[in-house]
C-alpha cells in the first residue's frame, strides 16, 4: 500500500509549535544520553604493564577489563610494531591514544566495539613519499653457524619488490623510510626489518625452523594444531622428507622414514602397519585421509608431487576423532596450496627411473639334470603307466615321451641318452631372462603453479606418469588438480577443490608363475624352451599329451599347442580408472573466536576392466576344443564359436561426505582454549557388473550367443559334462555412517596442556543393538612443556615436553554386516536361480574397541644439535572380530560364526633421534628411528585340540592364545634317520616316523612356537651430507627379531605335479649325510606320502631368523650457484640421482633367499632415477 502526500500542506500554528518543542526536547535528551555513554566509556579504569608485546595481547587485556571487543581483519595488524605501555587506573581514551601512537592504525568506537582499520596517509605524507630519496638497504644473510645462505628471498613488503642473495649471501634492495623488508629462506624462520634513515649494513642471521618445535604444525584431518600444543602421538613428514625417494605412489615413499610404520610385502598385497596390529580378522590397514576426508579410492591415484605433508596419527588422542576407523592408525595426506600475497611460482619436476631386470635365478628351481634323473627313476618303476593309459590324456614331459619312444623301439638307447643329456643342459630360467623379463623404465613429470593475491590463493597442477615394469606391464596416469581459496569480505572464506585422475594398466608378459599347465596344476619342467636356436617361438607341453594334440588337430580341431612367446601377444588385458573428486570448504567467522565451517566432498571412481583373448590365443583354442562334439563318425560341432572371448567388469564407486562444525579459539591472559565440535554424514555406494561374451568381433562389435543351459561332454574326457560358463554378475553395496564428535584442548601459560576428544559413530554395518547403545569412543591427554617452567635451568636441553594420553579407538570390518545377506546366482543342473547365505544375522555386531595409553617425551638441545622423542604405549583390543563355534543344529555348514568374541593386547615404544654432527661448510645430519612392538592374543575360542589346525607359516592369520596374530608354528624336529634319511618328528616324547599321527594327532603343547612372522624391532639410520650445493642422503633400514619358513623339496609334489626345489641337490643319500644336511632322502614310489612331506615342510628345521639390514635409499642432488640460476632466469634448479633397493648389507639366514620375500615372489631389484627440479 502506497500513500502520496502533497508537496505543500497546512497545519494549525499551535500544532506546529508543539511539534517543534517535542523535536527540541528529543534532541536535548539524545545529546545527554550520548554524553553519558561517552563519559561512562572513558570513565572505565585500565591498568596495564607490558613491554614490547604484540598489540593483540594488549587488546585481550583491555577486553577483559572493559568488556569492549576489538573488531579488525587479520591483515590490519600485519607488520604492526610491538607495544610497550605502563598505566594504572587510566581511562580508555588515554590508553588507546598511547597504543596507537606511531602506528599506521586508526580506530572508532561503535557501541561496545572498537573498530580498527588501516590509517590512510595524509596529503602531506603522500607528497613526502613522492619526493622521498630511495634508501639502498644492503647486508648479508647467514645461518646460525655463519654460513652464507645463497638464494634467500629479500622482499620489500611495502613496495612489493624483491631480490635474492648472491652466492656469498649478500644483497642490496631499494626502499623508503618505514618500509618493511622480510628476509626468508626455505627451512628457516623469516625475519623482518623496518627501514630507517642511515640504516647500517645488515648482518642478518636466520634460525632453522627445525629448532623451533612450536612452529611445526600437525594435522589430524579435522584441524591443524601446533605440535607444542599437541598431547597425542604424531609423526609429520614434510615435503623434503617425502621427496627423498622417487616412486609413483605416496605410500611407498613412507618406507623407512616414518617412526612406528612397517611394511609387510611377503605377498602381492602390500600391508602397512602403524605400531603393529590392533585386530585379528577385521580391517587391518590404516585409514587414509586426504585433505580432511577419508579417501576410499585407489591410493595410487594421488600424485605424490601434489603433496605438501603427511601426518601419521598413532595414539588415541591423535586419532580418536576418527572413531571406528582409527584403530589401525591414520595417515593424513595434505596437498599443496597457494599463499596470500605471493607472486606466481611455476615448478617443474621430471625424472626417469631404470630398474634392473630381476634375477630369475633366485627362483629355487630344481636343475634339469636332477629333474630328468627323477623322471628316469619314476619311469623305470612304472609311475607313468597310469598316465599313458588315462583316457583324459594328461601331459607327459618331453623326457618321458623320449623314454616311451625308446621303450617302444622308435629310437635307440644311444639316441635317448644323447637327447636326455641335451635336455639336462637346458635351464628354462635362461629363456625367462632372455624373452620375458626386462629392465623396467618409468617416467614421471609434474608441473604446478601456485600463488595468491591479498584476497585469494591458487594451486594448479598437472602430472603424468608412464611406467613399464620388468614384464612390460604398462601403467599410465594423468592427474589434474585445482585448489582455490577466496576471502569474501572479512568473515567468509571458501575453498573449492577439484581433482581428476585417469589411469590405465595394461597386462604385459607372463611371469614364471603364470606359465603353468592348468588342467592338473603341473609345474613347468625346468628344461622347457620358449624358442628354438633361430629364435622362433617353440611349443611347450601344457595340459595334454603331445600325441593327443596331434591326433585332435588331424581330425579338424583347432591347433592345441601352446607357444608362450606367441600367446601373450594374443591377449589384451586392461584396467582403466577414472577418479574425480570435488570438494568444498567454507568458513564463516562469527566473531574473532568462533568460526562455523561447512565441508563437503564428493568422489566418483569408475573402474573398467576388459580381458580380451583373441581367436588365436591358447585360451580360446583350448576352450573351443574342449567343448567340441564328435558324433563318432568324424562330424564335429562347435558349441563355442571360433572367435574371441571378452570378459568385462565395471565397478562404480561414489562416496559423499558432509560435515558441519564449529571451531572456537580464544586466548586471554595466559589461557588458550580451542574447541571443535561437529556432525558428519557419509555414504559409500559401490555397484559392479560383469559379463563374458563369446565369439566377439572387435572390429564389428558383435558376438555370438551360446547355450548356457546344456551340459556338454568334454572332448578330452567324454565322461566329464560341463556347461559353458555364464559369468554375468551384478553387485550393489551401500555403507552409511553418521557421526557426532568434539575435540577440545586447553593450554595454560604455554606450560600445561589438557586435551579431550569424543566421537559417536553409527552405521548400517553395525547391529541395531550396537547402534542403540550410544557409547562413544573417547580420549584424553595431558602435556607439560617443562622447558617453559621458571625453575627449569637454561642449559643445553632447551626444549623438554612430557605427554600422557589415554583413550579408545575403533575398528570395523566392511566385509561383515549385521543382517542376513544372500548371494544370488543361477545355473546348476536346471539353470534356475538360487541363493547362498553369505552372512548370518547378528544384531549384536559392533565395532572393535582398542584402548591405548601413550607416554611420550620430546626433547631438543640448543641449536637442535640433538632432538627427538621417546614414546611408550600399550594397546588393549576388546570386542574383536573372531570366529566362534555355534550349535550344529542351527544349520551353518562351517559350524562357525563371526562375532565380537576375541581380545588381544600389544605394547611397544618408538625412539626418534636427529643429530647435527657437523654444521659448518660441510653439514652432516643423522636420523635414527627405532621401534618395538609385540602383540599377543589374549582371548580366542579355539575348540580344536589338533595341532595341525594351527600350523602356520605366518603368511595368514592362525589365532593361537598367547601368541602373536602372525606367528610361525611348527612340528618338532628330531632330525633324519641315520639309516634311511627319513625325517623324524616327536610322538609321545620320542622320535617317530609315524607321519599320520604327527600331522593328525599332535597336541597343541607339543608344537614349536617359533616366534613372530613380523619384525618386533625395526627402524632406520639415515645420514645427510651437504657441501657447496651437493647433498647426499643415505638411508639404511633394519628389521630384527622375527622368523620365516623357507621352502624346500616336497617329493609328493615332485612326483605328482612336477614341482621341484633346488634343495633336492642337498638331500640325504647315504649314512652320514644327516650330519651336514636336513633335507630328507628321496622316497620310493611306494613310501612316498603326502603326510611325510607335510610334516617336513611344516617342521621347525625350515624356520630361520629373518633379521636383516639393507641399503634402502640413496639420493644425490646438486643445486648450482645462485648466480648461474639467476642467469637462467630461474628461482631454483636442482639435479638429482636416486637409487632404491640397493641390496642387503647383512642377513641372519645363510640361505640364498630374501627373508622378506620368502613366499615364492621375486624380491624387488634395484632401480636408478635421474631427475631435475626447477622453478621460476
N, C-alpha and C positions, 0 to 999 in steps of 0.2 A: 504494500500500500504506500503510495506516494502522496505527500502534501505539498502544495505550492503556496508560497507566501508572496504578496505583492511587495514591490521594491519600497514603496512609501506606506507607512502606516501611522495612525494617530492614536495616542493613548491620553487619558486624562493626566494633567500635570501632577496631581497628587500621587498617582500611581508611579509615575516616572521617578519622582523624588524618592519614594520608598525603595524602589529597585536600586537606585544609586547608593542609598545608605547601606543596604544589605551588601552590595559589592565592596564598599569600603571596609565594612566590618570583617568580611571574609578575608580580604587581602591582609588586614592587620593581624588576624588570628594565624594565617598561614605563615606570615613572617616571624611571628613569635615562636611558632612550632619549629620552624626551620632553625632559628637561632638556638632554640632549646636543644634540638638534636645535635647541632654543631657543637654546642657547649658541652653536652654530655659526651660527645665523641672525643673531643680533645681534652676533656677533664680526666679521662681514664689514665692512671699512673702506670708507667712501664719502667722496669728495672732490667738492664742488660749489661753484661760484661763479656765481650767477645773480642778476640784478636785474630785478624786475618782468617776469617771463616767464610765459607760460601754464603752468599746472600740469602739463599733459600733456608739455611739454618736459622738465620735471624727472623725470617718470615714465620717459621714454625713457632718460635718463642713468642713473637707478637700475637700470633693466632691464639696461643694458649692463654695469654694474659688479657687479651681484649675481646676474644671471640670473633674478631674480624677475619674474614677469609681473603686470601690474595688470589686474584684471577689473572692468569697470564698463559701464553703458549710457550712450548719448550724452547723455540728459537729466540724468544725475547731475552732470556737470561744467558744466551750463548756469549762467551767471551767477556762476561761481566767480572770486574775486579772483586777480589775478596773484601770483606767489610771488617773494620775494626771500630768498635763503639763501646763507650763506658758511660752509662747513665743510670741514675737512681731516681725513682718516682718522677720521671719525666712524662710530659703529655705526648700523645700520639703525633701531633703535628711536628713538634721539635725532633722527635725520634726519626720520623720519615724524612725530614729535611737532612739530618745527618747521614742517613743511609744512602740517599740518592745523590748526595753531593759528589760531583765529579764523575758521576755515572751517566751513560748515554740512555737514561731512562726517565720517564715521567709517569705520574700517577694521578688518578682521580678516585674519589670516594663516592660510591653509589650504594645507598642503603648500608648494609653490613659487609660490603665487599670493597676491597681496594684493588682497582683495575690498573694493571701495569702494562705499559707499552713502550716501544722504542721512541726516543726523543728525536723529533725532526730537526735537522740542522737549521740554524737561523740564516738569514740572508747574508750577514757578515761572515758566518762560518763558511758558507759556500764560496764567497769571494776569496776568503783566506785559503781555502782548499785549492781553488783555481790558480792562485798566484804562488802556491807553495813550491819551494825548490825541492826536487827529489832528493831523498837520502839513500845512499847506497849502503845497504847492510851487508857485511861480509863476515866470514868466520869459517870455522872448521868443525865438522861433526865426527865424533869418535864414540866408541863403546866404553864401558867402564874400565877396560884394560888399556885404553889409549889407542886402540887400533882404529884407523880411519874407516868410515862407512861410506864407500863409493855408491852413488846412485840413490842416496837419501833424497826424499822429496822436500823441497823448500817452497811452501805455499803462502802467498800473501792473501789472507782471507778477505781483507778489506778491498783490495784491488782486483781480486780473482786472477792473479798471475802466479806463475810457479816456475821453478827450475829444479835442477838436481845437482848433487855434489859431484865433484870430479873424482878421479881415481885416488887422490890424496885426501878426500873428504872435505875439500874447501868449496866455498860457494860465494856468490855475490848476487844480490837482488835489489831492484829499485823499489822504494817505498816512500811513504809520507809519515809525518809525525802521527802517533797514536794508531798506526796500522797494526794489525795482529798478524804475526807470522808464525806458522806452525811447521815444525820440523818432524818428519815421520820417516820410519824405515821398517820394513817388514820384520816382524818378530820383536819389535822394540816399542816401548811406550812413547807416544808422541809428546812433543814439548813445544809450548807456545810462548813467544816473547812479544812485548809491546814496544814499538819503535819510539824512541825519544831522540831529541836533538843531541848531537855529539855522542851518539851511541858507539861505544868502543868495539874493537874486534871481538867477535863472539866465539868462545870456545865452549861448544855445546856437547854435553855427554848424555847419550841416550842409554836407558836401562832396559835390559832384556825383559820382555813380558813374562818369560818363564820364572823370573824371580819375584813376580807379583802374583801370587796364587789367587788373591782375591779378585783379580781381573779375569780369571778363567770362568767361562760360563758353561754350564752343563744343561742339557735339555732332557726333560722327561717325556716329551711328546705332547704334554699339555701346557707346560710352562718352561721358561728358561730362567735359571737362578744362578747367582754367583756361587762358585764352588766353596768359598769360605763360609757361606750361609747354609750349605747343604749338610745334612746329617747322614744321608744314605751313601751307598757304595756305588760310585760312578767310575767308569773309565772313558775318558774323552780322547778321541783321536782327531787331530786337526788335519787340514789339507796336506800339509807336508808329510805327515805320517802315512796318510792314505796313498799318496803318490810315491812312496818309497818303493813300490812294486808296480809292475805293468801287467795287468790282466784285464780281461773283458768284463768281468763281473766284480762287484764290490765285496762280496763275501770272501772271495779268495784273497783279497788284499788284507784281511784281518789276521791271516795266519802268521803266528809268531810275533805279533806286535801288540796284542791285546791281553792284558792280565786276566787270568782266570778262564780264558777261552781256548778250548781244544777242539781238534777236528778228528773225526773218525772216518777214514777213507778206505776201509777194508773191503768195501763193496762198491758197486757203481753208484749207489745212493749216498751222497755225502751227508754226514751228520755233524751238527755243531752242538757242542755242549758248553754251557756257561756255568761254571762251578759244578761240574758233574751232572748227575741225573737227579731228577726230582719225581720221577714217575716210573712205572713198570710197563704198562701197556697203553697208556693214553699218549696224546701228542707230546713228543719229547723235544721238539725243536723250539728255539726261542721265537718270540713274537717280533716281527719286523714292522717298524713304524716309519713311515715316510712322510715327513713334513706334518707331523701331528696326527696322522691317521694310520690305522693298521693297514698293511699292504698285503692283499690276498692274491696278487698276481704273481707272475714269474719274476723272481728277484733279478734274473739275468737281463730283464728288460730295462733296468735302471742303468743309465750311462755313468760310470764312475767319475768321468770328468766334470759332471754336474754337481758333485757332492762337496760340500763345504766341511762337514764334520760328521763323525759317527760317535754317538754316546752309548755306552753299554751299561744298562741298569742291572745290578746284580743282587741287591738285597731287597727286603720287604719295603723299607722306607723309600727306596728309589723307584720300585716297580709296582707297588700295590695299587697305585692309582689306575692300573690297567686290569685289576680284578682277576677274573677267572682265566685269563690268558697270560698271566705274568710269572707263573711258577718256574718256567724254564729260562727266565731272564728276558730282557727286552733289548733289541738293537734299534736305536733311534737314529735314523738317517736324515740329515738336514742338508738340503740342496742350497746352492749359491743364490744370492740375491743381489740386487743393486744397492746403492747407498746414496743418501741425500747429498746434494751439492758436490757431486763427483762427476768430472768430465767422462765422456765415453771412453772406455778402455776395451780394446778388442784383443783377445788372446787366441792363440792357435797352438795346438799340440798334435804332433804326428809321430807315429812310431811304427816300426815293423819288427816282428818277432819271428825268429827262425828256431824251430825246435829240432833236437836231434832225433833221428829215426830210432825207434825203440829197439832195444837189444832182445830179439826174439829168442836168442839162445839162453835167456834166463828161464824160458819155459822148461820145466824139469821133464823133458821127454826122454823116453827110453831110446837107446840107439837102435838103428835099423838092423845092425848085425845081431844084437841080442834079441830083438823082436822076431827076426826070422828064425833064430835058434829055438825060441819058444814055439813058433809055428811048426817047425820040424818035429819037435817033441810031441806036440798035440796031434799032428797028422799021423805020425808013426803009431800012435796009440788009439787011432780011430775016433778022435774027438770030432772031426768034421764029417763023419759018415752021416750023421743025422741031418746036418745042413745040406749035404749033397742030395739027399732023398726028400727033403722038405718040399711039399707042394707049393709053399709060399715063396720059394726061390730066394732065400736070404743071401746077402752078398758074401762072397769069399774074396780074400785079398789076392793080388797078383801072384804072390809067393805060393799060396795054397793052390791056386789054379795051375801053376807050373808043376807042383808036386803031383797033382791029379793027372796032368798030361804025361808026366814021366811014368807014373804007375800004369796008365792006360797004354803005354807004348808009343805015344805020339812024339816024344823026344827022348834022347838018351840021358843017362845019368850025368855024363860029362857036360852035356848042354844045360842040364838042370843046375849043376854046380856053378857053371860059368854065369848063368843068368842070376842065380841067387847071390853070388859074390858081387855082381854088378849092382844089384838092388841094395846089398848091405853097405855099399859105399855112399848111398844117397842119404840126404837129410832134408826133409820137407821144409825145415826152417830156413834153409837157403833160398827156397822158392818164395816163402813168405817175405823174406827180406828183399828179394830181388823184384818181385812182381806186385806185391800188395802193400807193404809198408813203405813209407816215405818220410822225408823231413816235413814237419809242419811249417806253415807260413801264415802269419797273422798280420793284419794291417788295422791300424786304429787312427782315426782322425777326429779332432774335436775343435770346433770354432764357437766362441761365445763373445758376447758383448754385454757390458754392464756399465751402469752409471746412474745418474739421477739429477733432478733439479731440486729446488728448495721445497717442492710440494709433492714430488713423485720419484719413484725409483723403477728401474727396469733391469731385467736379466733375460737375455735371449741366447739360446744355444742350439747348435746343430752338431750331431755326432754320427759318424759312420764307421762301422767295424766290418771287416771281411776276413774270415778265418778259414783255413783249410788244414785239417789235422793230419795226423800220420797215416790215416786210412782214406784220405781225400774226402772226408765228411765236410761239407761246406756249411758255414754259418755266416749269415749276413744280418746286420742290424742297422736300422736308420732310426735316429731319435731326434725329436724336436721338442724344445721346451720354451715357454714364455711365462715369466713371472713378473707381474707389475704390482706396485703399491701406490695408492693415491691418497693424499691427505686432503679431505674435503673440509675446508674451514679449519677450525682448531679442535674439533671434537670427533670427527669421523675419519676413520682410515679404512680403506677397502683394499683387498689383496686378491685379485683374480689370478688363477694359475691354470695353465693348460699344458699338457704334455702328450705327445703322440709317439708311439714306438711301433715299428714294423720290423719283424724279424722272420727269417726263414732258415730252416735246417734241411739240408739235402744229404741223404744217406750215400756214402761212398762205397768203398770196398769192404768185403767181409774180413773179420779178424780170424785168428786161429781157432776161436771157439765156435764160429759160425759155420765153418766148413765141416760139418759133421753129417754122416748119414742119418736120415730122420727116422726110418722105419723101425730099426731095432736099437737106436741110440748107440750105434757103433762109433768108435773113435776113428779118427783119421790115421791110417797106418803111416809110420814115420818115414817110409821111403816113397811116398807119393810124389808125383811130379806134375806141376801145373803147365809145363811147356816142354817141347822137345828140344833137341840140340839147336834147331834153327829158330827157336822162339815161338813156334806155333802152339796155340793152346792145346793141351792134352786133356783127355778124359780121365777121370778117376772113378774108382768103384765107390758107389754110394749105397743105394737102397736094395739093389737086386743083383743077382749073378750076371756076369757078362754074357754067358750063353743064353740066358733067358731074354735079355735085352735084344740080342742079335736075332733070336727067333721071332720075338714080337714085332720087331721092325720089318722083318721079311713078310709078315702077314698083313701089313698095312697100318700098323700103329705108328705113332709119331716117334721120332728119334728119342730114345730114352737115356742117352748118355748125358753125363754131367761134366761140363768143362768150366771150372771156376772162373778162368780169365775171360771167357766169353759171357758167362752168365750174369756177372754183376752189372754189365752194361745193359742188360735186358730188364732192369728194374729201375723204376723212378719212385723213390720214397721221399716225400716232402712233408714238412710241418711248417705251416705259415701262421704267424701270430700277429694280431693287431691289438694294440692296447692304447686306449685313450683315457686320459684322466683329467677331469675338470674339478677345480677346487675354488672355493670362495671363502675368504675370511674377512669379517667385518668387525671393527672395533668402534664403540661409541663411548666417548669419555663423558660420563655423567658428571663427575667432578674430578678434582685433582687426585683423588684417592680411588675412585670407583670407576671401573670400566666394564661395560657389557660387551661380550664377544659372541658372535654368531658364526658358526663354521659349518661348511657343507662340502662333501666330496662325493663325486660320482666316478666310478671306474668301470669301464666296459672292456672286457678282454675276449676276443674271438680267436679260437684255435681251429685251424682247418688241417686235417691230416688226410693225405692221399697216398695210397700204396698201389702202384700200377705195375703189374707183371705183364710184359709183352707176350704175344703168342709164341715167341721163340724161346722164352725163358724155360728153365728146367721146371720151375714151379707149375707152370701151365701145362707143359707137355706131360709131366708126371700125373697131374690132376686129371687131364683128359684121358690118358691111357688107363688109369686105374678104374675109371667108370665106363670104359669101352666094353660093349657087349658083343660076344661072339656066339652065333647061333649053332655053332658046331660044324657048319658047312663052309666056313670061310667068309660068311657075310658079317660085316661089322657095322654096328650102330654106335653113335656117339651121343649119349645123353647130355654131355657137356660140349658146348660149341668150341671149335678150334679158334679161339680168339683170346684177347687179353682179359685179364681178371683185375678188376678195380675194386679196391676197398677204400671206403671213405669214412671218416668220423669227424664230426663237427661239434665243438664244445663252446658254449657261450656262457660267460660269467659276468654278472652285473652286481656290483657292490655299491651300496649307498650308505653314507653316514651323515647324520645331522647332529649338531651339538650346540647347546646354548649354555653359556656360563658367565658368571660374574667374577671379576678379579678385583680384589681390594688390596691396595698397598698404601700404608700410612706410616709416616715417621714423625715422631715427636720426642723432643728431648733426646734421651738415649735409647728410645724404644723404636723397634721396627717390626711392624705386623704385616704379614702377607697372607691373604686368604683367597682360595679358589674354590668355587662350588658350581656344579652344573649338572646337566642331564644330557643323555646321549641315546640315540636310537640308531640301530644298524641292521641292515638286511643284506644277505648274500644269496643270490639266486643263480643256480647253475643248471643248465639243461644241455643235453647232448643227444645226438642221433647218429647212427652209423648204418652202413649197408655194404653189401658185396654184390657187384654186378659182373655177370659172365658174358663172354663174347663181346666185350667192349671195343668199340671202334673209336679211337681217339680223334681221328680227323672228322668223322661224320657224327660223333657224339651219339652213337646208337649202341644198343645192347641186345642180347638175345635172351628171351625168357626161358627158364629151366623148370624142370619138375622137382619141386622140393618135397612132394608128398611120397613118391615111390621110393623104395629101397632097392638098390642095385647090387648084384654080386660084383665083387672086385675082380679085375682081370687077373691079378697075381694070386688071388685066393677066392675061388668061387663060393666057398662056404661063408665068406665074410660079407654080410649085407650092410650097405651103408647108404645113407641119404645124402643128397647134395646139400651142403651146409647153407642155411639161410641165416646170415649174420646180421639181419636187421635188428637194430636195438634203439631204445629210447630211454632216457632217464631225465628226471626232474627233481631238483633238490632245492629247498629253501631253508636257510638258517636265519633266525631273527634273534636280536639281542636288544634289551633295554637296560639302561644303567643310570644310576644316580651316584654322584661322587663329590667328595670335598677334600681339600688339602689346605693345611694351614701351617705357617711357621712364624715363630716369634723370636726376635733377637734383642737382647738387652746389652747395650753398650758395646756392641760388636765383640762380646765375650761369651755370652751364654745363649744357646740356641735350643729351641724346642720345636719339634715338628710333629704333626699328626695327619693321618690320611685315612679315608674310608671310602669304600665303594660297595654297592649292591648291584648284582647282575641277575637278570632273569633271561631265560632263553627257552625256545621250543625244544632245545636239546635236553633240557632237564625235565625230570618228572614233576607232576603237579604238586606233590608233597614237598619237593625241594624248593620250588618257586614260592610256596606259601610260607616257608619258614622265615624268610626275611632276615637271615643272618648275614651281615656284611663282612667283607674282608677288610682288614684294617692294619695300620702300622703306626708306630710312634717312634720318635728318635730324639736324642739329646746330643748336643755338640758343645764343646768347650774350647774356645780359642785361648789357649794358655798363654801364648806369647803376648796377648793384649793385657794381661794382668800386671798391676803395678809392682807386685812382688817378683815378677819374672825378670831375671837378670838379663841385661843387654850383653849378649855374648855371641859365640859362634853360631849357635842354633837360634835363628831369629824368627822362625815360624814353627809352631807346635800346636797341633789341634787333636783333640780326643773326641771320638764319635761312638755312640752306642745306639743301636736300633733294634726293634723287635716288632714283629707283625706277621701277617698271614697273606700269602699269595694263593691264587687258584690255578687250576688247570682243568682241561676237559678233553674229551675225545669226540671229534666231529664225525667219527665213523659209527658212533652209537646214538641211539635215540630211545626215549623213554616209552614210546608206544610201539605196538607190534607193527612190523613192516613186512611187505611181501615183495618178492622178486618174481615178476610175471613174465612168462615166456610162452613159447609154443613149440610144437614139434612132437617128438615121441613117435610111437607106433601109429597113432591115428591123426597126427598133425593137428591136435586140438590144443587150445591154450590151457596152461596150468600155472600154478604159482608155488613158490617155495617160501617158507617162513624164514626170513633172513635175520630178523631180530625179534625178541620176545618182549612183552610188556614189562616195564619196570618203573612204576610210579615213584620209586624212591631214588632213581638215578640222579646223581648230583655231581657237582664239581669236586675235584680233588682239592684238599686243603693242605697247604705246606706252611708250617710255621718256621720263621727264620730269625735268628738272633745274630747280630753282626757287631763286632767291636773293632774299631779302626783307629789308627794313629797316623796322622800326616805330619811330615816334618820337612824343614828346609833350612839350610845354613846360609850364612851371609854370601851374597852374590851367587847363590844357588850352586855352590861347589858340590854339595851333596843334597839331594832332595828325594822324596819318595813317600811311600806309605806301607804300612803293615796292617793286615786285617785278618781277624779270626772269625769264623762263622760256624754255625750249626743249623742244619735243616732237619725238620721232622715232618714227614709226609703222612697224613692220615686220610682215611676215606678214599684210598687209592683204588683205581680200577683193577680188578683181578678176576680170575675165573674160579667159580665156586661150584662144587658138586651139587646136584639137585636130585630130588626124588625121581627115580627112573620111571615111576608110573605117570609122571607128568607128560612124557612122550617126547622130550627133547632128545634127538638122536645122539648127540655128543655126551649127554649126561652132565654138561657143564653150562653155566650161565654166567654172563659177565655182570658183575656188581661192584659196588664200593665196599670192598672187604679186606683190602691189604694196607699195610703200613711199611714205611721204611724211614731210615734216617741217614744223614751224612754229616760230615764235618770237614773242615779244611782251613787253609789260610793262603793268602796272597801277599807276596812281597814284591814291591816295585821300587827300584832304585835308579836314579840318574846321577851321574857324576861328571863334573867338568875337570878332566885330568890336566889339560893344558889349555889356557885361554889367552894365548899371545898371538903372534903372527901365525903360528901353527895352532890350530884348535883341535882338541881331541875330547870327545864326549862318549861316555859309555852308558848304555841302558841295560838293566838286568831285571828279568822277570822270573819269578819262581812261584809256582802254585802247587798246592797239595789238596787232593780231595779223595775221600774214601766213603763209599756208600754201602749200606747193608740193609737187606730186607728183614724187617722185624716181625711181620705178621703176614702169613700166607697159608692158605689151606691146600696142602698137597697130600692127597689121600693115598698116593701110591707108595708102597714100600720097596718097589723095584728100582734099583739104581740106574737101570738103563733109561728110565723116564727123565732123568735129569743130566745124563751125559751131555756135555756141551763143549763146543769149540770156541764159544764166546762170540760168535757172529750173530746169534739171535738170543732172545730173552729165554732163559731157563730158570725160573724162580726157585731159589733154594733158601730156606730160612737161615738167617745169619750170614749169608754170602752176598757179594755184590750182584747187581742186576745182570751185568755182563760178566760172567765168570767162566772159568775153564774147569770142568770136572772130568776126571779120567778114571779108568780102571787101574788098579795097582799092577805094577810090572815086576815080574820075578825073573826076567832075563830069558835067554834062549836055552833050549835043551841042548846040553853039550854033545849029545849023540845024534840028534836029528835036526837041530837048528830050529825047532818049532817054538813059537812064542809061548811063554808061560805066565799065567796070572795067579791070583790068590783065591782059593776056595777054603773056607773054614780055617784060615790062618796058615795054610801050607801051599806051596807052589802046585799049580794044576794046569792041565791042558784040556779040561772039560769046558770047552768054549760055550756050549749051550747053557751050562749053569752060570758061567761068569757073566754072560751077556743077558741072561734071563732072570737070574735069582740073586744077584749080588745085592746085599742090603745097603742102605744109604750110608751107614757108618763104615763100610769097607771101601768106599770110594776115596779117591785123592782129589782134594780141593786145591788145585794148583795155585790159583790166585786170580786177580782181575785181568780181564782182556783189554781194558782201557787203562792208560797210564795214570796212576795216582799222583805222580810227580811229573811236572812238565814246565817248560818255560823257554827262555831265550836269552842270549847275550848279544847285544849289538854294539858296534863301535862306529863312530863317525869321525873322520879326519877331514879337516878343511884347511886349505892354504892357497892363497893367491888365485882365487877363482875356481880351484879344483876342490871337489868334495867326494869322499869315498865312504860309502855306507856298507858295512858287512854285518849280516845277521846270521847267527848260529842258533839253532833250536835243539832242544833235548827233550826226551821222553823216557822216564825211568819207572821201574817197579812193576812192570806188567809182563804178560806172557802171551805166547801164541802157539798154536798147534801146527806144525809143518805137515805137509802132505808127504806120503810115501807110497810104496808099492802095495797094490791090492791085487792079489793073484786071482781072486774071484772075478774082478773087473777085467783083468788082463785076459783071462781065458774066454770069458763070455762076451765082453764088449770091446776088447782091444785097447783098453786104457792102460798104458804102460808108463811107469815113472822111472826116472833115472836112478833111483835108489836100487833098482834091480841089479845094477853092477856091483853094489856093495853087499849083496845078500850072503848069508851063511852058506858055505858049500862043503865044508869039511870040518871035523872036530878041531877045535882050537880057534876057529874063526869067531866064536862067541866072545873071545877076549878083546876083539877090536871092531866088532860090528854088532848092531842091534837089529839089523834087517833080517827077518825070518828067511828060512830056506824056501825054495820053490817046492810046493807040494805036488804029489802025484795027482792025476785026474780024480782018482777015487777019494783021496784025502782032502781035496780042495773043498772048502766050505765057506759060506758067507760069514758064519759066526767067528771063524778063525781070523778072517781079515777085519771083521767088525771090532773084535777085541783089540787087535794090534793097532788099527787106525785110531782108536779112541783110548789108547793106553797112555800112561804118564811119560813113557820114554820119548814120545814125539813132541812133548811140550818143552819149549825152551824160553829162556828170557828174551824179551823183545826190546830191551833197553837199547837206545841208540842216540847218537849225536850227529846232526847233519848240517852241512853248509846250505842254508836255505836261500838267502838272497845276497846279491852284491850289486851295488848301484854306484857307478862312477859318473859324475857330472862335471861340466865345465861352464862357467859363466865368464865371457870375455870382459876386458876392461870397459869401464863405463864410457870412456872416450870413444871407443870403437862402436859401442851400442848407440851413442848419440849420433855418430857419423852416419849410421844406418837408419837414423830417424826412428829408432825403436826405444821403448821404455824398458824392455828386458829381453834377454836372449840367453838360452841355456841349451847345451847339448848333453845328452846322457846315453850311457850304455848300462843295460840292466841284465843280470844273469840270475836264473832261478833253477832250483833243484840241482845244485852243483854236486851232490853226492854225499855219501856217508863219510864222516870223519872217524867214527867208531861205532861198533855194534857188539852186543854181548854174544849173539849167536855166531857159531862158527860155520853154519850152513850158508849156502850162497844165495839165500832169498832175502828180500827186503821184508822185515817183520811187520811193517805197516801195510803191506800188500801181499800177505802170505796166502790169501784165499784163492789164488789162481789168476789174479789180474796182474798185468804188466805194470810195474811202477812207472810213474811219470819220468820222462827223460828230461835232461837239462835243456834250457832254452836261453837264447840270447836276443836282447832287444836293442834297437838303435832308434833314438828319438831326438826331437828338437821341440823346444817350447819357446814361444816368443809372444810379446805383447806390444801394443802401440796405441 
